[in-house]
């Protein structure tokens, strides 16, 4: 079945450093989204990026569809960036069925 | 703005009892509503997906008999966990799609089974 693999599983950085998160998926993804899950559990959509490069604020996502991988770059990390970052794909566009990776737990130290 | 409310945020139930959770989309017309569960140390698993003009579709390992869902319209959905046991504990999230790729998730209902 469909699989989404994220790496690293956890990442600890000093405030101000840049974070690079990876997502690999096993088959074609018509949609790919990055989510942030706060320590309390709430899930927020960060970026929808099925292909190419997208920026929002300090976040940059690059998805290479034919290589089935996506990355999320967080520049100048802040302590409030701490939490779990999840990559999810939708194999059938607009069907509302997301397959999530296991997530990368990011900890930013002051 | 567009929001998804979930209620309750946290609940504790005794093993073998049932509990109901609700999800409401506010500020937009949802075209799909999905329920997910995040069990301890696991990622999100899709329980069921409701799409406008289609019946509710349950994923493998999840059944209507265990997780009945009611939705008079896609702006409101409720799901019950029947005969909850330890393996049912976790964070239950409701996600609502706007018709494009945009999805809004509620803050979840965290279920503890004792």
Boltz contact constraints between the chains, C-beta under 6 A:
constraints:
  - contact:
      token1: [A, 31]
      token2: [B, 101]
      max_distance: 6.0
  - contact:
      token1: [A, 41]
      token2: [B, 91]
      max_distance: 6.0
  - contact:
      token1: [A, 41]
      token2: [B, 108]
      max_distance: 6.0
  - contact:
      token1: [A, 42]
      token2: [B, 107]
      max_distance: 6.0
  - contact:
      token1: [A, 43]
      token2: [B, 93]
      max_distance: 6.0
  - contact:
      token1: [A, 43]
      token2: [B, 105]
      max_distance: 6.0
  - contact:
      token1: [A, 48]
      token2: [B, 101]
      max_distance: 6.0
  - contact:
      token1: [A, 96]
      token2: [B, 32]
      max_distance: 6.0
  - contact:
      token1: [A, 96]
      token2: [B, 34]
      max_distance: 6.0
  - contact:
      token1: [A, 96]
      token2: [B, 49]
      max_distance: 6.0
  - contact:
      token1: [A, 96]
      token2: [B, 97]
      max_distance: 6.0
  - contact:
      token1: [A, 97]
      token2: [B, 49]
      max_distance: 6.0
  - contact:
      token1: [A, 100]
      token2: [B, 43]
      max_distance: 6.0
  - contact:
      token1: [A, 100]
      token2: [B, 44]
      max_distance: 6.0
  - contact:
      token1: [A, 102]
      token2: [B, 43]
      max_distance: 6.0
